[in-house]
Amino acid sequence: MKTLTKPALLVLTVAFLTGMSLWVPQEQEDNTMLDDMEIAHIAYTAGTIDISYAHLALAFSKDPAIREFAETMIRDHTAVNEQALALLNRLSATPKENPTSQQLLDDADQFKKKLVQLDGKAFDRLYAKNELDYHRFVNKTVETQFIPAVQNQEFKDLLRSALATFKVHEQHAKKINEKLR
Amino acid sequence: MAYGNLASLAITTLLLVQTTWIEDTAPGHRSDAVSSSNKHVIEITAFTFQPGYLEVAVGDTVIWINRDIVPHTATAIDESWNVPDFGQNKKSTQLVVQNKGIQPYFCRYHPSMKGTINAKVAPE
């Protein structure tokens, strides 16, 4: 696998909005080089994090719209990640752990600790808001940084298909947020 | 109510409940493999049913081919019928239409995906 032609680094920061702690990943240009396998690891990790949020939603929420959305997140992100693994197997390639993946996981752990302190509408609202913010962030990163940078064509195509999926998730999350207002 | 009307109502009800689903789990079906005039293909690409509107005759077969990388469903808006999860990556499912009328449907997993089947009675 080749390295990125355009360097990019994701830096995660903690945002505090309306008195509630909300972990919103933000992106920032840097000179760190990420190769395809590091990007694969970040993308796969981002998917598993959203699946873990969805499992919490199924455990805590009674709202049918939230539960249906969570089930879709589990189904779709699992499907995408399985196809990513199948591609990696075909290529005999192994995703590389990296600081960005680890930071994503650490921030997700912090967010989940906050989320499980809530219940009812408060839980639903925070889960839904985070889903919208998270998908916006991931979609922008995949579209503007990962897809242009990835060298392997099959991996690039998979990311494009995944992006189409995640954009539908973003719109779905937006509608749920509007209903919860 | 006249007996004729009752019979008509009974037949209509029967048509509505006798929708038959035929699962085809074999991957790789392509639209050009369908040659019979009473078969219709709806392809799912980028979260869109194509064509979005389809006129068929009662008794025709509708085949959905999913070219997306995630599963979808085809579910009547009024939930009178449901083609459950039919997989991804060119997997297909088919339906023999037995109920007439305009039948809007959507993907239960991705509610923004919508389509319509208009089934008319086939000429004798």
Contacts between the chains, C-beta under 8 A, distances in Angstrom:
chain1	res1	chain2	res2	distance
A	68	B	108	7.9
A	71	B	109	7.9
A	72	B	109	4.9
A	72	B	110	7.0
A	75	B	70	6.9
A	75	B	71	6.2
A	75	B	109	6.5
A	76	B	70	4.4
A	76	B	71	7.9
A	76	B	109	7.5
A	79	B	69	6.3
A	79	B	70	4.7
A	79	B	71	6.6
A	79	B	88	6.0
A	80	B	69	6.2
A	80	B	70	6.9
A	83	B	69	5.8
A	83	B	89	7.7
A	158	B	69	7.5
A	161	B	68	7.2
A	161	B	69	4.7
A	162	B	69	7.0
A	164	B	46	5.1
A	164	B	47	6.5
A	164	B	68	7.6
A	165	B	47	7.6
A	165	B	68	7.3
A	165	B	69	6.6
A	165	B	70	5.5
A	168	B	47	5.1
A	168	B	110	5.4
A	168	B	112	6.5
A	171	B	112	6.1
A	172	B	110	7.0
A	172	B	111	7.2
A	172	B	112	6.9
